[in-house]
Amino acid sequence: MINFRKSLCGSIAVVLVFALAVTTAQAGPLKLRLSVESTPGASTQHMLASFRDALKAEMGDSVQIEYFDSGTLGDEIVHMQQVRTGQLDVIPIGSDAVQLDKKFAVFDIPFLFSSREKVAAVLDGPIGDELDKSFQTNAGLKVLGYGEIGFRQITNNVRPIVKPADLKGIKLRTPGSKTRILSFKMLGASPIKMNMGEIYLSLQQGVIDGQENPFGNIVKKSWYEVQKYISISRHVYTPITFVMNLKRYQSLTTAQRAKVDAAAKKAVEMSRKYGAENDATLEAEIRKKAPKVKFNNIDSAAFKKAAGPIGVKIGEIAGKDFAAKFVAAAN
């Protein structure tokens, strides 16, 4: 009986020690590692920094954040690997999201969105939820929200791009997205996959003729300095898919998760506002700094007609049913 009591007391002591250890661990600060390849002022960096600041404001000393930018830890592909393995906790992903989940190919369907308001309605509704669930299943990542890289424009050194035929033979840098490459091939260009950090020198040396990006990146990376023509195409809208390692997200307490969600919501708002402000001011900035650069509008009707078969092809890659829902929601 005495031995039983001793054993029981010993077991209770072990349980109490374990419970105390768990309570102490939970009481400690939440530690998160955040990183992005882009430099300060770029859309993805701006969103990550906004999240960092919002989370710090939400949690104060109960969160410790390690923050990296400017490619300190590698490019976007490396970041996607690191967040999936848990080496990083939170990152923003641009066009390369499609490399982790084919559903994201729908964002490469050209000339689909007419306004930011329509984009927000789609991403903040059932479509955005479906993409989140798909990303959790296929990539092990929780989508915290969708920010903005923005509407993309075409720049080059050969000719103004007015009609699809003007793209013929243009050596155009694109992200690694297979569907973005497919789109420009079908439009007659010669797309070349290339890391963002290589673009300026490649344009300067004539390795490529042009590239396609939102004004934010065109100005931030000073590509307008080595380009003759900027065609206002708004051919696709690229969101920032703002993600957290799913297991890490699930490991948070209910209170911590609420704070992370609130900070992500704030970062989404700030990212979209930043994108809208960029479009309103950056074209004017380029015109002032580089008066020799020639701007032109595209023939939207001609491009939309040419984009029809591209949308069908991308729909086959993303999944016909999902693509049909996405297109219907966008229209």
Residue pairs with C-beta under 8 A, 6 or more apart in sequence:
26 253
29 61
29 62
29 63
29 64
30 59
30 62
30 63
30 64
30 252
30 256
31 63
31 64
31 65
31 66
32 55
32 63
32 64
32 65
32 66
32 89
32 90
33 65
33 66
33 68
33 87
33 88
33 89
33 90
34 48
34 51
34 52
34 65
34 66
34 67
34 68
34 88
34 89
34 90
34 91
35 48
35 67
35 68
35 69
35 72
35 73
35 79
35 82
35 88
35 91
36 44
36 45
36 48
36 68
36 69
36 79
36 91
36 92
37 44
37 69
37 70
37 71
37 74
37 75
37 76
37 78
37 79
37 196
38 44
38 45
38 69
38 70
38 71
38 196
38 220
39 45
39 69
39 70
39 71
39 220
40 46
40 49
40 69
40 70
41 220
42 216
42 217
42 220
43 147
43 148
43 149
43 150
43 214
43 216
43 217
43 240
43 271
43 274
43 275
43 278
44 92
44 94
44 147
44 149
44 240
45 69
45 70
46 270
46 271
46 274
47 92
47 147
47 240
47 242
47 267
47 268
47 270
47 271
47 274
48 67
48 69
48 90
48 91
48 92
48 242
48 267
49 67
49 69
50 266
50 267
50 270
50 271
51 90
51 144
51 242
51 263
51 264
51 266
51 267
52 65
52 67
54 262
54 263
54 264
54 266
54 267
54 270
55 63
55 65
55 259
55 260
55 263
56 63
56 65
57 263
58 259
58 262
58 263
59 256
59 259
63 259
71 197
73 79
73 82
73 88
74 82
75 195
75 196
75 197
76 93
76 94
76 96
77 96
77 99
77 176
79 88
79 91
79 93
80 91
80 93
80 96
80 99
80 100
82 88
82 91
83 89
83 90
83 91
83 141
83 243
83 244
83 245
84 100
84 139
84 140
84 141
84 245
86 245
86 247
86 248
88 245
89 244
89 245
89 248
90 144
90 242
90 243
90 244
90 245
91 243
92 147
92 240
92 241
92 242
92 243
93 100
93 240
93 241
93 242
93 243
94 149
94 175
94 238
94 240
94 241
95 107
95 108
95 149
95 175
95 176
95 177
95 180
95 238
96 175
96 176
96 177
97 104
97 107
97 135
97 241
98 104
98 105
98 107
98 108
98 177
98 178
98 179
99 176
99 177
100 135
100 138
100 139
100 141
101 131
101 134
101 135
101 138
101 139
102 317
102 318
102 319
103 130
103 131
103 134
103 318
103 319
103 322
104 131
104 241
104 318
105 177
105 178
105 179
105 314
105 317
105 318
106 314
106 315
106 318
106 322
106 323
106 326
106 327
107 236
107 237
107 238
107 239
108 177
108 179
108 180
108 182
108 183
108 236
108 314
109 236
109 307
109 310
109 311
109 314
109 315
109 323
109 326
109 327
110 183
110 235
110 236
110 303
110 304
110 307
110 310
110 311
111 234
111 235
111 236
111 300
111 303
111 304
111 307
112 236
112 237
112 311
112 327
112 330
112 331
113 119
113 122
113 151
113 237
113 330
116 148
116 272
116 275
116 276
118 330
119 148
119 237
119 239
120 272
121 329
122 128
122 326
122 329
122 330
123 146
123 239
124 146
125 329
126 329
127 325
127 326
127 329
128 143
128 146
130 322
130 325
131 143
131 241
132 142
132 143
135 141
135 142
135 143
135 241
135 243
136 142
136 143
136 246
139 243
140 245
140 246
140 247
141 243
141 244
141 245
141 246
142 243
142 244
142 245
142 246
142 249
142 250
143 241
143 242
143 243
144 242
144 243
144 244
144 260
144 261
144 264
144 267
145 242
145 264
145 265
145 267
145 268
146 239
146 240
146 241
146 242
146 268
147 239
147 240
147 242
147 267
147 268
147 271
147 272
147 275
148 239
148 240
148 271
148 272
148 274
148 275
148 276
149 214
149 216
149 217
149 238
149 239
149 240
149 275
150 214
150 215
150 216
150 237
150 238
150 275
150 278
150 279
151 214
151 234
151 235
151 236
151 237
151 279
152 212
152 213
152 214
152 233
152 234
152 235
152 236
152 237
152 238
153 212
153 213
153 214
153 215
153 218
153 230
153 231
153 232
153 233
153 234
154 161
154 167
154 172
154 210
154 211
154 212
154 230
154 231
154 233
154 235
155 210
155 211
155 212
155 213
155 218
155 223
155 224
155 227
155 229
155 230
155 231
156 170
156 172
156 209
156 210
156 211
156 227
156 228
156 229
156 231
157 203
157 206
157 209
157 210
157 226
157 227
157 228
157 229
158 169
158 170
158 209
158 210
158 229
159 166
159 229
160 166
160 229
160 231
160 294
160 296
161 167
161 170
161 229
161 231
161 233
161 296
161 298
162 231
162 296
162 297
162 298
162 299
163 298
163 299
163 302
163 303
164 187
164 188
164 302
164 303
164 306
165 188
167 184
167 187
167 188
167 189
168 188
168 189
169 188
169 189
169 190
170 189
170 190
170 209
170 210
171 189
171 190
171 192
171 207
171 208
171 209
171 210
172 184
172 189
172 190
172 191
172 192
172 208
172 209
172 210
172 211
172 212
173 191
173 192
173 193
173 194
173 199
173 202
173 208
173 210
173 211
173 212
174 180
174 181
174 184
174 191
174 192
174 193
174 194
174 211
174 212
175 193
176 193
178 317
179 314
179 317
179 318
180 191
180 236
181 191
181 193
182 310
182 313
182 314
183 236
183 307
183 310
183 314
184 191
184 212
185 191
186 306
186 309
186 310
186 313
187 303
187 306
187 310
192 208
194 202
194 208
196 217
196 221
199 208
199 211
199 221
199 223
200 221
200 222
200 223
200 225
200 226
201 207
202 208
203 209
203 210
203 211
203 223
203 226
203 227
204 226
210 227
210 229
211 223
212 233
212 235
213 221
213 223
214 238
214 275
214 278
214 279
215 278
215 279
215 282
215 283
215 286
216 274
216 275
216 278
216 282
217 223
218 224
218 230
218 282
218 286
219 278
219 282
219 285
219 286
224 230
224 286
224 289
224 290
224 293
225 290
227 293
228 292
228 293
228 294
229 293
229 294
229 295
229 296
230 286
230 293
230 294
230 295
230 296
231 295
231 296
231 297
231 298
232 283
232 295
232 296
232 297
232 298
233 298
233 303
235 303
240 271
242 264
242 267
242 268
244 260
249 257
249 260
252 260
283 295
286 293
287 293
287 295
311 323
311 327
314 323
315 323
315 324
315 327
316 323
318 326
